[in-house]
Amino acid sequence: MQDDSKHLVSSDQRARDTKFKWEFFKLKIEVAALILAFIYILATSLGGALLYIYFFRYQFNPGGLSVADALSFSLTSFGFFLTVSIGLLLATLAGFSLARCIHFMVTSFFNWRARNKVASPEEEMPKRTREFEWRKDYEILLILSALTLFIFLWLAFTVPSGGRGLILTFLGIGAVLSCSVFGKFTDIYCPWRPQEGIVAQAMRKVPWSLRRALAVAAFVMAPLILSFGALQDSSLLVIGMREQNVSAKVSQDDFDYFSKSASSVGLAINPCRQLDATPVLHGVDVLWHKLGTYGLVRFPSMPVTADVLFVRQVTNEVTNSELKVSRVQAANKRCSEFLTQLTFDSSKEKMTDVGANMLDKHLQWIHAISSDSNILLITHSGKSADKNENELSMRQALRIKEFLMERFSLVDSRISVTSLGSTVPKKDCTTLKSSIDMKSCEGLSRRIEIAESGYVFMDR
């Protein structure tokens, strides 16, 4: 009888333990679900805020966004923080060797001053309460850091000016973070303390670890805020909401409007190509597509970190449902095209200030070509050109040649000049009936093409 009662008690105890474990397991599942829901809501909110700032920067409203796009909002925040995290991780690795080098040079300088008694007696008196030193056993990591630093410096000298600033910003942040991760502070003797203000006295009451964390956070956040725009653009490239240097098929109405907008500022769309019947824009940046009613397209294509403040460009909204992006591999050779009517004064061979500015900004790729590459300068005088206009077109081409030699330090033998007259029109204007449309269409054919030798022209 006693054994039976013990068996019943143990059975009840096991049942209660099993029930408790099950209830505890369900509680953990519910807590995990609440945490995931909170993370999703937070990511969606942050993504929505990032997109709002992005649209505000480009003065653009895609329209048609709804709550159903919440997953895309969370993907935006994921892409942004992934871009920042990877950048900071690599920058910290590269900054390790940079900070070690700077610390070695500074320490060597002060040691030299002490040995040669350059410092005054007041400077020799220790004023610090902590001294910085590097942690040991990081030799292999230091080698990897030096290789990463070399890649950072190489990129800094090859990317556009805006990208150079972003890379150097990350490198500076990485140097600060590496001091916090791979270094440590040790207490040293200090016979006296300098006079301190109210703020310094208040900070003395804050624990040292918290003060160091606040200082590192300030050094990291300030540069990130200043480079927020480039980071945001890069994150949208990561998640595919933005495309760079692609071909985009749009509606015919959007294509015609885009062409007129570009020609109004002296730019010819689809550079060094004839405009065929298919409404396709080549060499453009799709700043926004996939979500909403409208997409945003920019010409000419510019790197996300390029200095585009003074570069003439066109940004237009297009119908998103008819926007098809083709990621065709960009040609290795470069070619730029400019309208004659805005590059030169009317019926003259004097270059306008606008034309000189356009050539200067859009031909920066000449600096990157090899010394054994030549430049092809091709002028088109348009369909209705006569002998005088062809001669004027050639004189204008020679003026551009002089500009290239002066501005980009090119020798005469590296630039070849060719005039194709009216043999390769930009667009077929024979179907137009209005004289105004005909004049505007023929104006597109009066143009100058500047290409690197080896560039393949698709229409000749």
TILUMNU-510596 format. One record per residue (C-alpha): residue number from 1; x, y, z. Coordinates in steps of 0.25 Angstrom, whole numbers. Layout:
<pts>
<NUM; <X; Y; Z>>;
...
</pts>
This chain:
<pts>
<1; <0; 0; 0>>;
<2; <11; 10; 3>>;
<3; <18; 6; -10>>;
<4; <6; 9; -17>>;
<5; <4; 23; -11>>;
<6; <19; 26; -14>>;
<7; <17; 22; -28>>;
<8; <5; 31; -29>>;
<9; <12; 43; -23>>;
<10; <24; 41; -33>>;
<11; <14; 40; -45>>;
<12; <7; 53; -40>>;
<13; <21; 60; -39>>;
<14; <25; 55; -53>>;
<15; <12; 60; -58>>;
<16; <14; 74; -52>>;
<17; <28; 75; -56>>;
<18; <24; 71; -71>>;
<19; <13; 82; -70>>;
<20; <23; 92; -64>>;
<21; <33; 89; -75>>;
<22; <22; 90; -86>>;
<23; <17; 103; -80>>;
<24; <31; 109; -79>>;
<25; <34; 105; -94>>;
<26; <21; 112; -98>>;
<27; <25; 124; -91>>;
<28; <39; 124; -97>>;
<29; <32; 123; -111>>;
<30; <23; 134; -108>>;
<31; <34; 143; -103>>;
<32; <42; 140; -115>>;
<33; <30; 143; -124>>;
<34; <29; 156; -117>>;
<35; <43; 160; -119>>;
<36; <43; 156; -134>>;
<37; <30; 165; -135>>;
<38; <37; 176; -128>>;
<39; <49; 175; -137>>;
<40; <40; 174; -150>>;
<41; <32; 187; -145>>;
<42; <45; 194; -142>>;
<43; <52; 190; -155>>;
<44; <39; 194; -163>>;
<45; <39; 208; -156>>;
<46; <54; 210; -158>>;
<47; <52; 206; -173>>;
<48; <41; 215; -175>>;
<49; <48; 227; -169>>;
<50; <60; 224; -178>>;
<51; <52; 223; -190>>;
<52; <45; 236; -186>>;
<53; <58; 243; -185>>;
<54; <63; 237; -198>>;
<55; <50; 242; -205>>;
<56; <52; 256; -199>>;
<57; <67; 257; -203>>;
<58; <63; 254; -218>>;
<59; <50; 262; -217>>;
<60; <42; 250; -222>>;
<61; <29; 243; -218>>;
<62; <27; 229; -224>>;
<63; <12; 229; -220>>;
<64; <5; 216; -218>>;
<65; <12; 211; -206>>;
<66; <4; 204; -196>>;
<67; <5; 195; -183>>;
<68; <7; 183; -192>>;
<69; <21; 189; -195>>;
<70; <25; 188; -181>>;
<71; <34; 176; -184>>;
<72; <42; 185; -193>>;
<73; <43; 195; -183>>;
<74; <49; 185; -173>>;
<75; <58; 181; -185>>;
<76; <63; 195; -186>>;
<77; <67; 196; -172>>;
<78; <74; 183; -173>>;
<79; <82; 187; -185>>;
<80; <86; 200; -179>>;
<81; <91; 194; -166>>;
<82; <98; 183; -173>>;
<83; <105; 193; -182>>;
<84; <109; 201; -170>>;
<85; <113; 189; -162>>;
<86; <122; 183; -172>>;
<87; <128; 196; -175>>;
<88; <132; 198; -160>>;
<89; <137; 184; -159>>;
<90; <146; 185; -170>>;
<91; <150; 200; -166>>;
<92; <153; 195; -152>>;
<93; <162; 184; -158>>;
<94; <169; 194; -167>>;
<95; <170; 205; -156>>;
<96; <178; 195; -147>>;
<97; <191; 196; -155>>;
<98; <188; 211; -158>>;
<99; <186; 214; -143>>;
<100; <198; 206; -139>>;
<101; <207; 213; -149>>;
<102; <202; 227; -144>>;
<103; <204; 223; -129>>;
<104; <218; 218; -132>>;
<105; <222; 231; -139>>;
<106; <216; 240; -128>>;
<107; <223; 232; -117>>;
<108; <236; 232; -124>>;
<109; <235; 247; -126>>;
<110; <232; 250; -111>>;
<111; <243; 240; -107>>;
<112; <253; 248; -116>>;
<113; <249; 261; -110>>;
<114; <251; 255; -96>>;
<115; <265; 249; -100>>;
<116; <269; 262; -106>>;
<117; <263; 270; -95>>;
<118; <255; 278; -104>>;
<119; <243; 279; -95>>;
<120; <242; 289; -84>>;
<121; <242; 286; -70>>;
<122; <227; 288; -69>>;
<123; <224; 279; -81>>;
<124; <233; 268; -75>>;
<125; <223; 268; -63>>;
<126; <213; 257; -65>>;
<127; <199; 262; -66>>;
<128; <192; 249; -70>>;
<129; <185; 239; -61>>;
<130; <185; 228; -72>>;
<131; <194; 223; -83>>;
<132; <190; 216; -95>>;
<133; <197; 203; -100>>;
<134; <193; 192; -110>>;
<135; <189; 178; -106>>;
<136; <199; 167; -110>>;
<137; <198; 154; -118>>;
<138; <191; 161; -131>>;
<139; <203; 159; -141>>;
<140; <195; 151; -151>>;
<141; <183; 161; -150>>;
<142; <193; 172; -152>>;
<143; <197; 166; -165>>;
<144; <183; 165; -170>>;
<145; <181; 179; -165>>;
<146; <192; 184; -174>>;
<147; <187; 177; -186>>;
<148; <173; 183; -184>>;
<149; <179; 197; -182>>;
<150; <186; 195; -195>>;
<151; <173; 192; -202>>;
<152; <166; 204; -195>>;
<153; <177; 214; -200>>;
<154; <177; 208; -214>>;
<155; <162; 210; -214>>;
<156; <163; 224; -209>>;
<157; <172; 228; -221>>;
<158; <164; 221; -232>>;
<159; <149; 225; -228>>;
<160; <143; 239; -231>>;
<161; <145; 250; -221>>;
<162; <133; 248; -213>>;
<163; <136; 233; -211>>;
<164; <150; 237; -207>>;
<165; <144; 245; -196>>;
<166; <135; 233; -191>>;
<167; <146; 223; -191>>;
<168; <156; 233; -183>>;
<169; <144; 235; -174>>;
<170; <142; 220; -171>>;
<171; <157; 219; -169>>;
<172; <158; 230; -159>>;
<173; <146; 223; -152>>;
<174; <153; 210; -152>>;
<175; <166; 215; -146>>;
<176; <158; 221; -134>>;
<177; <150; 208; -133>>;
<178; <163; 199; -134>>;
<179; <169; 207; -122>>;
<180; <157; 203; -114>>;
<181; <157; 189; -118>>;
<182; <171; 185; -119>>;
<183; <177; 195; -109>>;
<184; <176; 198; -94>>;
<185; <179; 209; -84>>;
<186; <187; 207; -71>>;
<187; <188; 216; -59>>;
<188; <200; 224; -57>>;
<189; <205; 233; -46>>;
<190; <202; 247; -47>>;
<191; <207; 257; -35>>;
<192; <197; 268; -39>>;
<193; <185; 270; -47>>;
<194; <182; 282; -57>>;
<195; <171; 292; -53>>;
<196; <157; 287; -59>>;
<197; <144; 293; -63>>;
<198; <131; 290; -58>>;
<199; <128; 280; -69>>;
<200; <141; 273; -67>>;
<201; <139; 272; -52>>;
<202; <125; 266; -55>>;
<203; <131; 256; -65>>;
<204; <141; 251; -55>>;
<205; <129; 246; -47>>;
<206; <125; 237; -59>>;
<207; <132; 223; -59>>;
<208; <144; 223; -68>>;
<209; <138; 211; -77>>;
<210; <125; 219; -80>>;
<211; <133; 232; -83>>;
<212; <142; 224; -93>>;
<213; <129; 218; -99>>;
<214; <123; 232; -101>>;
<215; <135; 237; -107>>;
<216; <136; 226; -117>>;
<217; <122; 227; -120>>;
<218; <123; 242; -123>>;
<219; <135; 240; -132>>;
<220; <128; 229; -140>>;
<221; <114; 235; -141>>;
<222; <119; 249; -145>>;
<223; <125; 245; -158>>;
<224; <114; 235; -161>>;
<225; <104; 246; -160>>;
<226; <112; 255; -170>>;
<227; <113; 243; -180>>;
<228; <99; 238; -178>>;
<229; <94; 241; -192>>;
<230; <105; 233; -199>>;
<231; <103; 221; -189>>;
<232; <88; 222; -192>>;
<233; <90; 221; -207>>;
<234; <100; 210; -205>>;
<235; <90; 202; -197>>;
<236; <79; 203; -207>>;
<237; <89; 198; -218>>;
<238; <91; 186; -208>>;
<239; <76; 182; -207>>;
<240; <73; 185; -222>>;
<241; <64; 197; -221>>;
<242; <74; 205; -228>>;
<243; <82; 202; -241>>;
<244; <95; 208; -247>>;
<245; <99; 210; -261>>;
<246; <88; 201; -267>>;
<247; <79; 201; -279>>;
<248; <64; 204; -276>>;
<249; <53; 202; -285>>;
<250; <42; 212; -283>>;
<251; <29; 217; -290>>;
<252; <30; 225; -303>>;
<253; <24; 238; -296>>;
<254; <34; 236; -284>>;
<255; <45; 234; -294>>;
<256; <42; 247; -303>>;
<257; <40; 255; -290>>;
<258; <54; 250; -285>>;
<259; <60; 253; -298>>;
<260; <55; 268; -298>>;
<261; <59; 270; -284>>;
<262; <73; 265; -286>>;
<263; <75; 274; -299>>;
<264; <70; 286; -291>>;
<265; <83; 285; -283>>;
<266; <92; 281; -295>>;
<267; <92; 266; -292>>;
<268; <89; 256; -303>>;
<269; <83; 243; -297>>;
<270; <89; 229; -302>>;
<271; <103; 236; -304>>;
<272; <110; 231; -317>>;
<273; <97; 223; -321>>;
<274; <86; 226; -331>>;
<275; <72; 227; -326>>;
<276; <64; 215; -331>>;
<277; <50; 212; -331>>;
<278; <51; 205; -317>>;
<279; <50; 214; -305>>;
<280; <62; 210; -298>>;
<281; <71; 219; -289>>;
<282; <85; 215; -288>>;
<283; <96; 218; -278>>;
<284; <85; 223; -267>>;
<285; <84; 222; -252>>;
<286; <70; 216; -247>>;
<287; <69; 223; -234>>;
<288; <56; 216; -231>>;
<289; <48; 205; -237>>;
<290; <40; 193; -234>>;
<291; <31; 199; -223>>;
<292; <20; 210; -225>>;
<293; <14; 216; -237>>;
<294; <26; 224; -242>>;
<295; <41; 221; -244>>;
<296; <52; 231; -244>>;
<297; <63; 231; -255>>;
<298; <75; 240; -256>>;
<299; <85; 243; -267>>;
<300; <96; 242; -269>>;
<301; <100; 231; -260>>;
<302; <109; 235; -247>>;
<303; <115; 227; -237>>;
<304; <108; 228; -223>>;
<305; <119; 235; -217>>;
<306; <123; 244; -229>>;
<307; <123; 259; -227>>;
<308; <111; 263; -236>>;
<309; <108; 276; -230>>;
<310; <112; 284; -242>>;
<311; <110; 273; -253>>;
<312; <99; 276; -262>>;
<313; <89; 264; -261>>;
<314; <74; 261; -264>>;
<315; <65; 253; -254>>;
<316; <51; 250; -258>>;
<317; <40; 241; -253>>;
<318; <35; 230; -262>>;
<319; <24; 220; -261>>;
<320; <28; 209; -252>>;
<321; <19; 198; -259>>;
<322; <26; 201; -272>>;
<323; <40; 202; -267>>;
<324; <49; 190; -270>>;
<325; <63; 190; -266>>;
<326; <74; 183; -274>>;
<327; <87; 181; -266>>;
<328; <96; 180; -279>>;
<329; <111; 179; -276>>;
<330; <117; 193; -278>>;
<331; <127; 195; -289>>;
<332; <142; 196; -285>>;
<333; <144; 208; -294>>;
<334; <137; 221; -291>>;
<335; <130; 231; -300>>;
<336; <123; 244; -297>>;
<337; <114; 252; -306>>;
<338; <110; 267; -306>>;
<339; <101; 276; -313>>;
<340; <107; 286; -322>>;
<341; <97; 297; -320>>;
<342; <100; 298; -305>>;
<343; <115; 295; -306>>;
<344; <117; 307; -315>>;
<345; <111; 320; -318>>;
<346; <101; 320; -330>>;
<347; <108; 319; -343>>;
<348; <122; 322; -336>>;
<349; <134; 314; -332>>;
<350; <135; 321; -319>>;
<351; <132; 311; -307>>;
<352; <122; 315; -297>>;
<353; <124; 315; -282>>;
<354; <113; 305; -281>>;
<355; <120; 296; -292>>;
<356; <134; 297; -285>>;
<357; <128; 293; -272>>;
<358; <121; 281; -278>>;
<359; <133; 276; -285>>;
<360; <141; 278; -272>>;
<361; <132; 271; -263>>;
<362; <128; 259; -272>>;
<363; <141; 256; -278>>;
<364; <148; 253; -265>>;
<365; <149; 239; -269>>;
<366; <161; 243; -279>>;
<367; <170; 244; -266>>;
<368; <167; 229; -264>>;
<369; <171; 224; -278>>;
<370; <185; 218; -280>>;
<371; <196; 226; -286>>;
<372; <196; 218; -299>>;
<373; <181; 220; -302>>;
<374; <177; 231; -312>>;
<375; <164; 240; -312>>;
<376; <155; 240; -324>>;
<377; <148; 254; -326>>;
<378; <136; 252; -336>>;
<379; <127; 264; -341>>;
<380; <113; 263; -347>>;
<381; <108; 275; -354>>;
<382; <93; 270; -356>>;
<383; <84; 266; -367>>;
<384; <83; 280; -374>>;
<385; <97; 284; -373>>;
<386; <104; 290; -385>>;
<387; <119; 292; -388>>;
<388; <120; 304; -379>>;
<389; <114; 297; -368>>;
<390; <123; 285; -370>>;
<391; <135; 294; -369>>;
<392; <129; 301; -357>>;
<393; <127; 288; -350>>;
<394; <142; 284; -353>>;
<395; <147; 297; -347>>;
<396; <138; 295; -335>>;
<397; <144; 281; -334>>;
<398; <158; 287; -334>>;
<399; <155; 297; -323>>;
<400; <150; 285; -315>>;
<401; <164; 278; -318>>;
<402; <171; 290; -313>>;
<403; <162; 290; -300>>;
<404; <166; 275; -298>>;
<405; <180; 278; -300>>;
<406; <180; 289; -290>>;
<407; <171; 284; -279>>;
<408; <175; 269; -279>>;
<409; <190; 271; -283>>;
<410; <189; 263; -296>>;
<411; <199; 264; -307>>;
<412; <194; 267; -321>>;
<413; <197; 253; -326>>;
<414; <187; 246; -316>>;
<415; <175; 253; -322>>;
<416; <169; 250; -336>>;
<417; <158; 258; -342>>;
<418; <148; 253; -351>>;
<419; <136; 260; -358>>;
<420; <124; 251; -362>>;
<421; <115; 262; -367>>;
<422; <101; 258; -368>>;
<423; <104; 243; -371>>;
<424; <100; 238; -357>>;
<425; <88; 246; -352>>;
<426; <84; 244; -337>>;
<427; <70; 241; -340>>;
<428; <61; 239; -352>>;
<429; <53; 252; -354>>;
<430; <47; 250; -367>>;
<431; <33; 246; -361>>;
<432; <31; 259; -353>>;
<433; <22; 269; -360>>;
<434; <23; 281; -350>>;
<435; <35; 290; -353>>;
<436; <37; 293; -339>>;
<437; <38; 278; -336>>;
<438; <47; 276; -348>>;
<439; <57; 287; -344>>;
<440; <57; 281; -330>>;
<441; <60; 267; -336>>;
<442; <71; 272; -345>>;
<443; <77; 279; -334>>;
<444; <80; 266; -327>>;
<445; <88; 262; -339>>;
<446; <98; 274; -338>>;
<447; <107; 268; -328>>;
<448; <121; 264; -323>>;
<449; <126; 251; -319>>;
<450; <138; 249; -311>>;
<451; <142; 234; -309>>;
<452; <154; 226; -305>>;
<453; <161; 218; -316>>;
<454; <155; 204; -317>>;
<455; <141; 209; -314>>;
<456; <131; 201; -323>>;
<457; <121; 210; -330>>;
<458; <108; 201; -332>>;
<459; <103; 210; -343>>;
<460; <115; 211; -353>>;
</pts>
